[in-house]
Structure formats: C-alpha cells, structure tokens
Amino acid sequence: MEKDYSLDELVSQFGDGYREAETELSQCNVLAIGKTGVGKSTLINAVFREKLAETGVGRPITQGIRQYTKSPCPISVYDTPGLELSDEQIERMTLEVSELIDSRRLLDPKEHIHVIWYCINYESRRFEHKEENWLKLLELKDIPVILVVTQTTTQKRSEFIQALEAMNLPVTQVVPVLAEAKEVHDDFPAVQPHGLDRLVEITFDLLPECAREAFIREQIASVNLKAKGAFKYLSGYVASSAVVGASPIPFSDAPLLMGVQTVMLGHITAIFGLPFDRGFIATLLTAIAGTTGATAIGRSIVGNLVKFLPGAGTLVGGAISASTAASLTLALGLAYIELLKVYMKAQWRGETLSKKELSRIFVYLYKDYLQSGRKTPSEEPILPPREIDIQD
C-alpha cells in the first residue's frame, strides 16, 4: 500500500525535529565584569532574547556576584559589582571571581565559565591601571576575554579604541558597541545601536562546542549567526535524504523523503530560537503542496518541489535518485533558513509579515536555490517582487 502523510502527521514530524534540537542544547555561561554604570545590564538584555538582567532577577552567588538566568533559557550571565570599590573590596572581589571560575571548572564542562566580557565605558575615555591588573589576573584563568567598550557613540575607529588596541592587553578582541539608541545632541538624530552583531559573532568563535548551540539560539543580535548554526546541521539531513533516495525510490514513495525534510525544518526553527507554531508550519506545507487543506499531502509536496528541478519531466512517474533527493533537500533547507532570516529581521524592525507572504517568499527562494545550484546561504536573499506569482 502506498504511504502518504496527512498535514497533521507532517506537522507532528516537524515537532519531532524541533524537540530533538532542543535536547541538543547545553548551557552557555558568560562572566560580565565592569564598573557600575558602564551598561552591563543594558548590554545583556540587548544580546539575549530573554531580558536576563531585569531588576530583581539576579540571584546572589557570593557576596558580590549575581547570576542572571531564566528557565528554560540555557544562558547564565554572572555579573560583578563595580570596580570603583576600595582596594580592600577589590581584593575580595578578585578572590570571589577566581573562586567562581575555579569551582565551576570542577563541574561538567557545560557549567564552566565559557567567556568573559570585560566592559568599560567609551564616554569616560579612561582605562585605569587597576583594570589592566584585572585583565592580567584573568589571563591566568585561561578563559577568552573580550574587551567590550560600551556606549560607543561612533562607528568610526576612534583614537580611544586605537589606543586600547595599541596597549596589547591580554584580550582576544576590543569590540565597541552601543546597546540601545542614544541621543548625543538635541539637533541631531539619536545614534542607533551598533556593534552587537560583531560582539556575538566573536563570542561564538571563542566558545567551546558545548556552549555554542545555546548561545546561537538565545542571542538576538546576529541573524546571520543563527543561519550559520542552522547550515551546520543541514548537511546531515541532506545526507539522510540521499540515503532515502539511494534505491532509487519510486515517486509514489516520495512522502518518505518529505518526512526527513519536515524533521529538518523543525530542527532549523529551534536553532533560530523561534517558537513551535503549528499554524505557521501548516501554512508553509500547504503552500508548497499547492493545496489549501489536503488530508494526504506528502506526495503533493514532493511533486511541487520536483517541478522546479531542471529536467524534472523525466522524474515524475519515475524515480527519485539519491542525487535528486539531496538537491531537493539542500534547496529546501537553504530556502527555509533564508525565510527565517527575513522573518526575524522583520520582527526586529517591528514589522509583521503575513503567513501568505511568508509562504510566497519561501517557495520563491526554494525555486531560486534549486535552479541556480547555489549551495550556501547568501548574506542577503533575493526576494520576489510583490507582483510576481511564484507558483507560475
């Protein structure tokens, strides 16, 4: 008996891929150090989708260190008090930070401190000797340190930034950022946030493997970093689809391929940190199938995917080979990654895209990837003009 999937079954498989991705998340732990008023809380809230540093959320770990986290968010940020303390208080704080790092090293790697953001305020134009001493002490802990210059009101490489870089401090990078819009003069527009995408991309590169997936999912500063994380997993699903088509499979059994692809879409959605929305995925699947409510649509979906493949006329009614299955899955995954990039950027701008428009963009991008033969995500996807009927 020929097997097909109903819409409900495919949405369920999408959920399976989503939950599988969630189980792969570990934990990412960031230590933030800096004076009171440098904007650590603003920075933390701007980088992560949960407002981790909201008033009253932090849990005291020691007399001076607080932990910011929210269940089920797999991110913890450890925050130190200001460095404008007395010499005696700084000595105690140095000991507490050292003990925090060392004690967590005795635990599972997911509990380690994975990266340090050492924050200084751009507007002060000062970097004190005691701060340089802190960095030298942190260097002994063998944890990557990023010097984050907060409240930077210019995107140019200023003299202060150049001076910091010339000091050869024991840090991996000096990263100027502005976490929220800031007015610098009544007669000029506010300076817009910048530098956060560079900060999270540098942070990601420094993280151990066990912390990367959690960081990708929860950060909201770089959609391209989310796409990079999703693309990493795409090759595995492409290989699985090639195995399905290795027989090759008769076209009547094509829903088996759609099963693999739907799990892949769920996995990608979880990596982007988007919620599991049954209505959203149902709309996309029916749009691909070219129907509005079929009870069995697996074969219809694959049929519509195949029709955009060069030489597709020789396949329909015949068989799907391993190479064809891999090409279909790669193009589908790339198009979906690009769609989620468009969707998230619109969200961040405060815009709403209808499900119909998202479906339209999705199929257009799929067709473009399949026919162009491109095998990696583009920096900026080529979107369809609104007047084009993408089903033609």
Secondary structure in CASP SS format (residue, H / E / C, confidence):
PFRMAT SS
TARGET T0000
AUTHOR 0000-0000-0000
METHOD secondary structure of the structure
MODEL  1
M C 1.00
E C 1.00
K C 1.00
D C 1.00
Y C 1.00
S C 1.00
L H 1.00
D H 1.00
E H 1.00
L H 1.00
V H 1.00
S H 1.00
Q H 1.00
F H 1.00
G H 1.00
D H 1.00
G H 1.00
Y H 1.00
R H 1.00
E H 1.00
A H 1.00
E H 1.00
T H 1.00
E C 1.00
L C 1.00
S C 1.00
Q C 1.00
C E 1.00
N E 1.00
V E 1.00
L E 1.00
A E 1.00
I E 1.00
G E 1.00
K C 1.00
T C 1.00
G C 1.00
V C 1.00
G C 1.00
K H 1.00
S H 1.00
T H 1.00
L H 1.00
I H 1.00
N H 1.00
A H 1.00
V H 1.00
F E 1.00
R C 1.00
E C 1.00
K C 1.00
L C 1.00
A C 1.00
E C 1.00
T C 1.00
G C 1.00
V C 1.00
G C 1.00
R E 1.00
P E 1.00
I C 1.00
T C 1.00
Q C 1.00
G C 1.00
I C 1.00
R E 1.00
Q E 1.00
Y E 1.00
T C 1.00
K C 1.00
S C 1.00
P C 1.00
C C 1.00
P C 1.00
I E 1.00
S E 1.00
V E 1.00
Y E 1.00
D E 1.00
T C 1.00
P C 1.00
G C 1.00
L C 1.00
E C 1.00
L C 1.00
S C 1.00
D H 1.00
E H 1.00
Q H 1.00
I H 1.00
E H 1.00
R H 1.00
M H 1.00
T H 1.00
L H 1.00
E H 1.00
V H 1.00
S H 1.00
E H 1.00
L H 1.00
I H 1.00
D H 1.00
S H 1.00
R H 1.00
R H 1.00
L C 1.00
L C 1.00
D C 1.00
P H 1.00
K H 1.00
E H 1.00
H C 1.00
I C 1.00
H C 1.00
V E 1.00
I E 1.00
W E 1.00
Y E 1.00
C E 1.00
I E 1.00
N E 1.00
Y H 1.00
E H 1.00
S H 1.00
R C 1.00
R C 1.00
F C 1.00
E C 1.00
H H 1.00
K H 1.00
E H 1.00
E H 1.00
N H 1.00
W H 1.00
L H 1.00
K H 1.00
L H 1.00
L H 1.00
E H 1.00
L C 1.00
K C 1.00
D C 1.00
I C 1.00
P C 1.00
V E 1.00
I E 1.00
L E 1.00
V E 1.00
V E 1.00
T E 1.00
Q C 1.00
T C 1.00
T C 1.00
T C 1.00
Q C 1.00
K C 1.00
R C 1.00
S C 1.00
E H 1.00
F H 1.00
I H 1.00
Q H 1.00
A H 1.00
L H 1.00
E H 1.00
A H 1.00
M C 1.00
N C 1.00
L C 1.00
P C 1.00
V C 1.00
T C 1.00
Q E 1.00
V E 1.00
V E 1.00
P E 1.00
V C 1.00
L E 1.00
A C 1.00
E C 1.00
A C 1.00
K E 1.00
E C 1.00
V C 1.00
H C 1.00
D C 1.00
D C 1.00
F C 1.00
P C 1.00
A C 1.00
V E 1.00
Q C 1.00
P C 1.00
H E 1.00
G C 1.00
L H 1.00
D H 1.00
R H 1.00
L H 1.00
V H 1.00
E H 1.00
I H 1.00
T H 1.00
F H 1.00
D H 1.00
L H 1.00
L C 1.00
P C 1.00
E H 1.00
C H 1.00
A H 1.00
R H 1.00
E H 1.00
A H 1.00
F H 1.00
I H 1.00
R H 1.00
E H 1.00
Q E 1.00
I C 1.00
A C 1.00
S C 1.00
V H 1.00
N H 1.00
L H 1.00
K H 1.00
A H 1.00
K H 1.00
G H 1.00
A H 1.00
F H 1.00
K H 1.00
Y H 1.00
L H 1.00
S H 1.00
G H 1.00
Y H 1.00
V H 1.00
A H 1.00
S H 1.00
S H 1.00
A H 1.00
V H 1.00
V H 1.00
G C 1.00
A C 1.00
S C 1.00
P C 1.00
I E 1.00
P E 1.00
F H 1.00
S H 1.00
D H 1.00
A C 1.00
P H 1.00
L H 1.00
L H 1.00
M H 1.00
G H 1.00
V H 1.00
Q H 1.00
T H 1.00
V H 1.00
M H 1.00
L H 1.00
G H 1.00
H H 1.00
I H 1.00
T H 1.00
A H 1.00
I H 1.00
F C 1.00
G C 1.00
L C 1.00
P C 1.00
F C 1.00
D C 1.00
R H 1.00
G H 1.00
F H 1.00
I H 1.00
A H 1.00
T H 1.00
L H 1.00
L H 1.00
T H 1.00
A H 1.00
I H 1.00
A H 1.00
G C 1.00
T C 1.00
T C 1.00
G C 1.00
A C 1.00
T C 1.00
A C 1.00
I C 1.00
G H 1.00
R H 1.00
S H 1.00
I H 1.00
V H 1.00
G H 1.00
N H 1.00
L H 1.00
V H 1.00
K C 1.00
F C 1.00
L C 1.00
P C 1.00
G C 1.00
A H 1.00
G H 1.00
T H 1.00
L C 1.00
V C 1.00
G C 1.00
G C 1.00
A E 1.00
I E 1.00
S C 1.00
A H 1.00
S H 1.00
T H 1.00
A H 1.00
A H 1.00
S H 1.00
L H 1.00
T H 1.00
L H 1.00
A H 1.00
L H 1.00
G H 1.00
L H 1.00
A H 1.00
Y H 1.00
I H 1.00
E H 1.00
L H 1.00
L H 1.00
K H 1.00
V H 1.00
Y H 1.00
M H 1.00
K H 1.00
A H 1.00
Q H 1.00
W H 1.00
R C 1.00
G C 1.00
E C 1.00
T C 1.00
L C 1.00
S C 1.00
K H 1.00
K H 1.00
E H 1.00
L H 1.00
S H 1.00
R H 1.00
I H 1.00
F H 1.00
V H 1.00
Y H 1.00
L H 1.00
Y H 1.00
K H 1.00
D H 1.00
Y H 1.00
L H 1.00
Q H 1.00
S H 1.00
G C 1.00
R C 1.00
K C 1.00
T C 1.00
P C 1.00
S C 1.00
E C 1.00
E C 1.00
P C 1.00
I C 1.00
L C 1.00
P C 1.00
P C 1.00
R C 1.00
E C 1.00
I C 1.00
D C 1.00
I C 1.00
Q C 1.00
D C 1.00
END
